[in-house]
């Protein structure tokens, strides 16, 4: 039995911070909060103890990512890099590719280590509007097709589709049936990469919105697009990229001050350079570059993703007093877990997984605890941890 206690911690709960408290973990599960220490004792020395970050929409980080030639070792290295930054679960985002799904199925079934970190796949498409494709390849886009959707949903792990979230443009002919089938299979429907107006989107309730404001019609005062949707529909959830490039920070602040934090999911939409600073590389066979804040295609300077992890953008939101520390972890742990259907993680609560991070007063990650894989697993260890 694996048992340890973390003492002298400022424990970040859903609505508050409990000072000078303790937490007991047995076999990867949080068993007690505020009780007596048992097992190995770890002194937090007054640092914040919070749930691990969950990035529900990230294409890559640390030099690795969801390119079509992704390997199991590549994915394990991305997991290790993100875990070292306090991101203990993520959903790998990609454009629509059946070969990618086949690889991900193989990797997640072969490796319990990967399966404990990677929630599944976030498909941006294929049933989206080409006019709002953003950085997605045109050949990854198609009209709504039920046979194609059923093929996508046939790739499963533990009886559930690998695709956890799918972006759909609701204005497309045939989108209604696509949305119905996704809901039946418990795949979260997300509206995005769309030219739809708010009126069309409002025919549906409680939908998730892919990277609010980006690759969609905005808050036009005469004909608003789906960017208005989460402001009006109180059951809707939405993603926001807070790197200051994808969305102006004044609009970020307005959005987060207007919509309650319990519906906001902080995402990176990060590419392979995420967390590494400036550089050059490739994505889907095309040259890309990063200026340290965002990533672009080299030939046309089209914005394709962020270079900032949610650990950094979240820290900045707290520094600017846009979010409190508990609200940050509601936005970056609890809400993404709910959207992804992960009821076993996302907050510090008895009975949930002990995916935990210690942070100093500047919210820099100092130590990571993973429920079922304590300690970091580097690529050099992959022969052990991936079997």
C-alpha positions in Angstrom: 0.0 0.0 0.0 1.4 3.4 -1.0 0.6 6.0 1.7 1.8 9.6 2.1 0.8 12.8 3.7 1.5 16.4 2.6 1.6 18.8 5.6 1.9 22.6 6.1 0.1 23.3 2.8 -2.2 26.0 1.6 -4.8 23.6 0.1 -6.7 25.0 -2.9 -10.3 23.8 -2.8 -13.1 24.6 -5.2 -14.3 27.8 -3.4 -11.5 28.6 -0.9 -7.9 28.1 0.3 -7.4 26.2 3.6 -4.2 27.5 5.3 -1.7 25.3 7.1 -3.5 22.1 6.3 -2.7 18.5 5.4 -3.8 15.9 3.0 -3.6 12.1 3.1 -3.1 9.9 0.0 -3.5 6.1 -0.1 -2.9 4.2 -3.3 -3.3 7.3 -5.4 -6.6 8.4 -3.9 -7.2 11.4 -1.6 -8.4 9.9 1.6 -8.5 12.8 4.1 -8.0 16.5 4.2 -6.9 18.2 7.4 -6.4 15.0 9.4 -3.3 13.6 11.1 -0.3 12.7 9.0 0.3 9.0 8.1 2.9 7.2 6.0 5.6 9.2 4.3 5.4 12.8 5.4 6.1 15.6 2.8 6.4 19.1 4.2 4.9 21.7 1.8 6.5 24.5 3.7 3.5 26.8 3.2 3.2 26.3 -0.5 -0.1 26.0 -2.4 -1.3 22.4 -2.9 -3.7 22.3 -5.9 -5.1 19.8 -8.4 -3.0 19.2 -11.5 -3.7 21.3 -14.5 -5.9 19.8 -17.2 -5.4 21.1 -20.7 -8.3 19.9 -22.7 -7.1 21.4 -26.1 -3.4 21.1 -26.8 -1.8 20.0 -30.1 1.8 19.8 -28.8 4.4 20.9 -26.3 8.1 20.5 -25.4 9.0 19.8 -29.1 6.4 17.1 -29.5 2.9 17.0 -30.7 0.0 15.6 -32.8 1.7 15.6 -36.2 0.7 12.7 -38.4 4.0 10.8 -37.7 3.5 10.8 -33.9 5.1 7.8 -32.2 4.5 6.3 -28.8 7.9 7.6 -27.6 7.0 11.0 -29.0 3.7 11.0 -27.0 5.4 9.8 -23.9 7.9 12.6 -24.1 5.1 15.2 -24.5 3.4 13.6 -21.4 6.7 13.9 -19.4 7.3 17.5 -20.4 3.7 18.6 -19.5 3.8 16.7 -16.2 7.0 18.5 -15.3 5.0 21.8 -15.8 2.1 20.7 -13.6 -0.2 19.5 -16.4 -1.2 16.1 -15.3 -3.9 15.3 -17.9 -4.4 16.6 -21.4 -6.6 16.0 -24.4 -4.6 15.8 -27.6 -6.0 18.1 -30.3 -5.6 17.4 -34.0 -7.4 17.9 -37.3 -9.4 14.9 -38.5 -7.2 11.9 -39.4 -8.2 8.3 -39.1 -4.6 7.2 -39.2 -4.0 9.4 -36.1 -6.9 7.7 -34.3 -5.6 4.3 -35.2 -2.2 5.2 -33.8 -3.7 6.7 -30.6 -5.8 3.6 -30.0 -2.7 1.4 -30.3 -0.6 3.7 -28.0 -3.2 4.1 -25.3 -4.0 0.4 -25.2 -0.3 -0.5 -25.0 0.7 1.9 -22.3 -1.1 2.4 -18.9 1.3 5.3 -18.4 0.0 7.2 -21.4 -3.6 6.2 -20.7 -3.3 7.8 -17.2 -2.3 11.1 -18.7 -4.0 11.4 -22.1 -7.7 11.7 -21.8 -8.2 11.1 -25.5 -8.4 13.2 -28.7 -10.0 16.6 -29.5 -11.0 16.6 -33.2 -11.2 20.0 -34.8 -13.4 18.9 -37.7 -14.0 17.3 -40.1 -17.5 18.9 -40.3 -16.5 22.5 -40.1 -16.8 25.6 -42.4 -13.9 26.0 -44.8 -14.3 29.8 -44.5 -13.2 29.6 -40.9 -10.7 26.8 -41.2 -7.9 28.9 -39.6 -4.7 26.8 -39.6 -6.5 23.5 -40.4 -5.6 21.9 -43.7 -8.4 22.1 -46.3 -8.1 18.4 -47.0 -9.1 17.5 -43.5 -12.5 19.2 -43.9 -15.6 17.5 -45.2 -19.4 17.9 -45.4 -21.4 16.1 -42.7 -21.3 12.4 -43.5 -22.8 9.8 -41.1 -20.8 6.9 -42.4 -17.6 8.9 -41.9 -18.7 9.8 -38.4 -19.4 6.2 -37.5 -16.0 5.2 -38.7 -14.4 7.9 -36.5 -16.5 6.8 -33.5 -15.5 3.1 -34.1 -12.0 3.8 -32.7 -12.5 3.1 -29.0 -10.5 2.4 -25.8 -12.3 0.7 -22.9 -15.5 0.8 -24.9 -15.5 4.6 -25.3 -14.7 6.6 -28.5 -11.1 8.0 -28.4 -12.5 11.3 -29.6 -13.7 13.1 -26.4 -14.6 16.4 -28.1 -15.5 17.2 -31.8 -15.8 20.7 -33.3 -18.8 21.1 -35.6 -20.1 24.0 -37.6 -23.9 24.0 -36.9 -24.8 25.9 -40.0 -23.8 23.0 -42.3 -26.5 20.9 -43.9 -26.7 17.6 -42.0 -25.1 19.0 -38.9 -28.2 18.2 -36.8 -27.8 14.4 -37.3 -24.1 14.7 -36.6 -24.8 16.5 -33.3 -27.4 13.9 -32.4 -25.1 10.9 -33.0 -22.2 12.6 -31.0 -24.5 13.2 -28.1 -25.7 9.6 -28.2 -22.1 8.4 -28.0 -21.2 10.9 -25.2 -18.8 12.8 -27.3 -18.9 16.4 -26.3 -20.1 18.6 -29.1 -18.2 21.9 -29.6 -19.3 24.7 -31.9 -16.4 26.4 -33.8 -14.6 26.9 -37.0 -18.0 28.3 -38.1 -19.7 31.2 -39.9 -23.0 30.6 -38.1 -24.9 33.4 -36.4 -26.1 33.3 -32.8 -29.7 32.6 -33.8 -28.7 29.3 -35.4 -26.5 28.3 -32.5 -29.2 29.2 -30.0 -31.3 26.3 -31.3 -29.1 24.1 -29.2 -28.5 24.3 -25.4 -25.5 23.5 -23.3 -23.0 23.2 -26.1 -19.2 23.7 -25.6 -17.5 26.5 -27.7 -14.1 25.8 -29.3 -11.6 28.6 -28.5 -14.0 31.4 -28.1 -13.6 34.3 -30.6 -11.1 32.5 -32.7 -12.2 30.9 -36.1 -15.8 32.0 -35.6 -18.0 35.0 -36.1 -17.7 37.4 -33.2 -19.8 39.9 -31.2 -21.0 42.0 -34.1 -23.6 44.5 -32.9 -26.1 43.7 -35.7 -25.5 40.0 -36.5 -23.5 38.4 -33.7 -22.0 35.0 -34.2 -21.5 32.0 -31.8 -19.2 34.2 -29.7 -22.4 35.5 -28.1 -23.6 32.0 -27.2 -21.8 31.5 -23.8 -22.9 34.9 -22.6 -26.5 34.0 -23.1 -26.8 30.2 -22.6 -26.2 29.6 -18.9 -25.5 25.9 -19.5 -22.8 26.5 -22.1 -19.1 26.0 -21.5 -16.3 27.5 -23.5 -12.6 27.6 -24.0 -10.4 30.7 -24.0 -6.8 31.2 -25.1 -5.3 33.8 -22.8 -1.8 34.3 -24.4 -2.7 37.9 -25.4 -2.3 37.0 -29.1 -5.4 35.0 -29.9 -7.6 37.3 -27.9 -6.9 40.8 -26.8 -6.4 40.9 -23.0 -9.0 43.5 -22.5 -11.6 41.2 -24.1 -10.2 38.3 -22.0 -10.8 40.4 -18.9 -14.3 41.4 -20.0 -15.2 37.8 -20.7 -14.0 36.4 -17.5 -15.6 39.1 -15.4 -18.9 38.7 -17.2 -19.3 34.9 -17.4 -19.1 32.9 -14.2 -15.8 30.9 -13.8 -17.7 27.6 -13.5 -18.2 27.6 -17.3 -14.7 28.7 -18.4 -12.0 26.3 -19.6 -8.5 27.8 -19.9 -6.7 26.1 -22.8 -3.4 26.6 -24.6 -4.2 25.4 -28.1 -0.5 24.9 -27.9 1.7 23.6 -30.8 4.9 21.7 -30.5 6.9 24.8 -29.5 4.6 25.4 -26.5 6.7 26.0 -23.4 10.0 26.3 -25.3 10.1 29.9 -26.6 10.9 31.0 -30.1 12.0 28.6 -32.8 11.3 26.9 -36.2 9.9 23.5 -37.1 7.2 21.7 -39.0 3.5 20.8 -38.4 1.5 18.5 -40.8 4.4 18.7 -43.2 4.5 22.5 -43.4 7.1 24.9 -42.0 6.0 26.8 -38.9 7.7 29.2 -36.5 7.1 30.5 -32.9 7.8 34.0 -31.6 7.7 32.7 -28.1 4.0 33.6 -27.6 2.2 32.1 -30.6 2.9 29.8 -33.6 2.4 30.6 -37.3 2.8 29.0 -40.7 6.0 30.3 -42.2 4.7 30.8 -45.7 1.6 33.0 -44.9 2.0 34.0 -41.2 -1.4 32.4 -40.4 -1.8 32.0 -36.7 -2.1 28.3 -35.9 -1.7 28.0 -32.1 -0.1 29.2 -28.9 3.4 28.8 -27.6 2.3 29.5 -24.0 1.2 26.8 -21.6 -1.8 27.3 -19.3 0.5 27.3 -16.3 1.9 30.6 -17.6 -1.3 32.2 -18.9 -3.1 31.1 -15.7 -0.5 32.6 -13.5 -0.8 35.9 -15.4 -4.6 36.0 -14.9 -4.1 35.7 -11.2 -1.3 38.4 -11.2 -3.7 40.7 -13.1 -6.4 40.0 -10.5 -8.7 38.7 -13.3 -9.1 35.3 -11.4 -8.6 34.3 -7.8 -6.4 31.3 -7.2 -9.4 29.0 -6.6 -11.1 30.3 -9.7 -7.9 29.6 -11.7 -8.1 25.9 -10.8 -11.9 25.8 -11.4 -11.0 27.1 -14.9 -8.0 24.9 -15.6 -8.8 21.7 -13.7 -12.4 21.2 -12.6 -14.2 22.5 -15.6 -12.1 20.7 -18.2 -12.5 17.5 -16.3 -16.3 17.9 -16.4 -16.3 18.7 -20.1 -14.2 15.7 -20.8 -16.3 13.4 -18.6 -13.5 12.8 -16.1 -15.3 12.5 -12.8 -12.3 11.1 -10.9 -10.1 14.2 -11.1 -10.0 18.0 -11.4 -10.2 19.1 -7.8 -8.9 18.3 -4.3 -11.7 16.2 -2.8 -11.9 13.0 -0.8 -12.2 9.9 -3.1 -10.7 11.6 -6.1 -7.3 10.9 -7.8 -4.3 12.5 -6.2 -3.1 14.3 -9.3 -1.5 17.2 -7.3 0.9 20.0 -7.7 2.8 22.2 -5.2 3.3 25.8 -6.2 5.2 28.6 -4.6 3.7 32.1 -3.9 4.4 33.1 -7.5 2.5 30.1 -8.7 5.6 28.4 -10.1 5.2 24.6 -10.1 7.7 23.1 -7.6 6.6 19.4 -7.3 4.1 17.1 -9.1 2.3 14.1 -7.6 0.6 11.7 -10.1 -2.0 9.3 -8.7 -0.8 6.1 -10.4 2.6 7.1 -11.7 4.4 9.0 -8.9 7.4 10.9 -10.2 8.3 11.9 -13.7 8.8 9.3 -16.4 11.4 10.6 -18.8 11.9 9.3 -22.4 15.0 7.4 -21.3 12.7 5.4 -18.9 10.1 4.6 -21.6 11.1 1.0 -22.0 9.8 0.5 -18.4 6.9 2.9 -18.1 5.2 2.2 -21.4 4.8 -1.5 -20.9 
